[in-house]
Amino acid sequence: MSLVRVFIHGLESSNRGTKGVFFKQRYPDMIIGDFHGSLAQRMRSLNALLADNTSLIIVGSSLGGLMAAMYACDNPGRVKKLVLLAPALTHPDFKPYLHHRIDIPVAVYHGKRDDVIPVAPVYEVARAVFRNLAFNTVDDDHALRKTFKGMNWDNLLETVPARRGSRKAR
C-alpha cells in the first residue's frame, strides 16, 4: 500500500501559502491543490483531485480541515489518517456529518489563542465524530505560527495510530 499525502489549505490561503510551500519543499510528492470559490465548489475540486487515489493521509488547515473531515466522512475506505490544524468543524455545513463515527487516526492541533475558530466547540465536535482522536491544544494562534514548523511531520504523515482518548481543550 502506497500512502498518498494531501494538504488542503484554508479559506484565505492557497497552495503557495506558508504551509503549502513548507509541504512542497519537504514532501515533494504531496498533493497540494489550490481551492477557490464556495465550500461546495472546493469540495468538487477536492473530489476531482483525489478521484484516483486511496490510502490517503490528509492534512487540512482551517476550512481545509473542514474539507478533509467531510471528505473522510464521504469516503471512509479511502482515508487512512487525518491531521487537522484549527479545523472549522463548527461550520454549519458540517452538521450533516455529526452522526458519523470515524475510526481512523485523527490528530487535531488547535491554538488556545485562536480568535477565528474557538477551540472548545471544535473539541466537542471532534470528540463526537472521531473515535481515534488525539486533540492537542497548543499555546498558539489560528495559523499555528509558533507550532506548525516544529511539529513532527514525518511521524504525523505516517499511519501511526493516534493516541487513544482525547485531551480536553483548555
C-alpha positions as CSV (number, residue, x, y, z in Angstrom):
1,M,0.0,0.0,0.0
2,S,1.5,3.3,-1.1
3,L,0.4,6.2,1.0
4,V,-0.8,9.4,-0.7
5,R,-0.2,12.5,1.3
6,V,-2.5,15.5,0.7
7,F,-2.6,19.1,2.0
8,I,-5.8,21.3,1.9
9,H,-5.2,25.0,2.6
10,G,-7.7,27.3,4.4
11,L,-10.1,29.9,3.1
12,E,-7.8,32.8,2.7
13,S,-4.7,30.8,1.7
14,S,-3.5,29.0,-1.3
15,N,-1.1,26.2,-2.3
16,R,1.5,28.9,-2.3
17,G,0.9,29.9,1.4
18,T,3.3,29.2,4.2
19,K,2.0,25.7,4.9
20,G,1.7,24.8,1.2
21,V,5.3,25.9,0.5
22,F,6.6,24.0,3.5
23,F,5.0,20.8,2.4
24,K,6.0,21.1,-1.2
25,Q,9.7,21.6,-0.2
26,R,9.7,18.9,2.5
27,Y,7.4,16.3,0.8
28,P,7.6,16.9,-3.0
29,D,5.2,14.0,-3.8
30,M,2.5,15.5,-1.6
31,I,-0.7,16.5,-3.5
32,I,-1.3,20.2,-2.8
33,G,-4.3,21.6,-4.6
34,D,-5.4,25.2,-4.9
35,F,-9.0,25.7,-3.9
36,H,-11.3,28.6,-4.7
37,G,-15.0,29.6,-4.5
38,S,-17.7,28.3,-2.2
39,L,-17.3,25.3,0.0
40,A,-19.3,23.2,-2.5
41,Q,-17.0,24.3,-5.3
42,R,-13.9,23.5,-3.2
43,M,-15.3,20.1,-2.4
44,R,-16.0,19.3,-6.1
45,S,-12.4,20.3,-6.8
46,L,-11.1,18.1,-4.0
47,N,-13.1,15.1,-5.1
48,A,-11.8,15.5,-8.7
49,L,-8.2,15.9,-7.5
50,L,-8.4,12.8,-5.3
51,A,-10.6,10.7,-7.6
52,D,-7.9,8.1,-8.5
53,N,-6.3,7.9,-5.1
54,T,-6.6,5.7,-2.0
55,S,-4.6,5.2,1.2
56,L,-4.8,9.0,1.8
57,I,-3.3,10.9,4.7
58,I,-4.9,14.3,4.6
59,V,-3.7,17.4,6.3
60,G,-6.3,20.2,6.4
61,S,-5.9,23.7,7.8
62,S,-8.9,25.7,9.0
63,L,-11.5,25.5,6.2
64,G,-9.2,22.8,4.7
65,G,-9.6,20.9,7.9
66,L,-13.4,21.0,7.5
67,M,-13.0,19.8,3.9
68,A,-10.7,17.0,5.0
69,A,-13.2,15.8,7.6
70,M,-16.1,16.0,5.2
71,Y,-14.1,14.1,2.6
72,A,-13.2,11.4,5.1
73,C,-16.8,11.0,6.1
74,D,-17.9,10.7,2.5
75,N,-15.0,8.3,1.6
76,P,-14.3,6.2,4.7
77,G,-12.4,3.5,2.9
78,R,-10.0,5.8,1.2
79,V,-8.7,7.8,4.0
80,K,-6.1,6.3,6.4
81,K,-5.4,9.3,8.6
82,L,-6.4,13.0,9.2
83,V,-4.2,15.8,10.6
84,L,-6.4,18.8,11.2
85,L,-5.0,22.2,12.0
86,A,-7.5,24.5,13.7
87,P,-10.3,22.9,11.7
88,A,-13.6,24.7,11.0
89,L,-15.6,21.8,12.3
90,T,-18.3,24.2,13.8
91,H,-19.2,25.4,10.2
92,P,-22.9,24.8,9.5
93,D,-22.1,22.6,6.5
94,F,-20.6,20.0,8.9
95,K,-23.9,19.5,10.8
96,P,-25.0,16.6,8.5
97,Y,-21.7,14.8,9.4
98,L,-22.2,14.9,13.2
99,H,-23.8,11.4,13.1
100,H,-20.7,9.9,11.5
101,R,-18.2,7.9,13.6
102,I,-14.8,7.9,12.1
103,D,-12.4,5.2,13.3
104,I,-9.2,6.3,11.5
105,P,-6.4,8.1,13.5
106,V,-7.2,11.8,13.7
107,A,-4.8,14.3,15.1
108,V,-6.1,17.8,15.8
109,Y,-3.9,20.8,16.7
110,H,-5.7,23.9,17.8
111,G,-4.3,27.1,19.3
112,K,-5.6,28.3,22.7
113,R,-5.4,31.9,21.3
114,D,-7.3,31.2,18.1
115,D,-9.5,34.2,17.6
116,V,-11.0,32.8,14.3
117,I,-12.3,29.4,15.4
118,P,-12.8,28.9,19.1
119,V,-11.1,25.7,20.4
120,A,-13.7,24.4,22.9
121,P,-16.6,23.9,20.4
122,V,-14.2,22.2,17.9
123,Y,-13.1,19.8,20.6
124,E,-16.7,18.9,21.3
125,V,-17.4,18.2,17.7
126,A,-14.1,16.3,17.1
127,R,-14.8,14.2,20.2
128,A,-18.2,13.2,19.0
129,V,-17.2,12.3,15.4
130,F,-13.7,10.9,15.7
131,R,-13.2,7.7,17.7
132,N,-9.4,7.6,17.5
133,L,-8.7,11.2,18.4
134,A,-5.6,12.9,19.6
135,F,-6.7,16.5,20.3
136,N,-3.8,18.8,21.0
137,T,-4.4,22.3,22.4
138,V,-1.3,24.4,21.9
139,D,-0.2,27.9,23.0
140,D,-0.7,29.5,19.6
141,D,-3.0,31.4,17.3
142,H,-5.2,30.3,14.5
143,A,-2.4,30.0,12.0
144,L,-0.3,28.0,14.4
145,R,2.7,30.2,13.6
146,K,4.8,29.1,16.6
147,T,3.8,25.4,16.4
148,F,3.5,24.4,12.7
149,K,7.1,24.1,11.6
150,G,8.2,22.3,14.8
151,M,5.6,19.6,14.6
152,N,6.9,16.0,14.0
153,W,5.6,15.9,10.4
154,D,7.5,12.7,9.5
155,N,5.5,10.9,12.2
156,L,2.2,12.7,11.5
157,L,2.4,11.8,7.8
158,E,2.6,8.1,8.5
159,T,-0.2,5.8,9.5
160,V,0.9,5.6,13.1
161,P,-2.2,5.3,15.3
162,A,-3.4,8.5,17.1
163,R,-3.0,8.4,20.8
164,R,-6.2,6.7,22.2
165,G,-8.5,9.0,24.0
166,S,-8.6,12.8,24.0
167,R,-7.1,15.7,25.9
168,K,-9.7,18.2,26.9
169,A,-9.4,21.6,25.4
170,R,-8.4,24.3,27.9
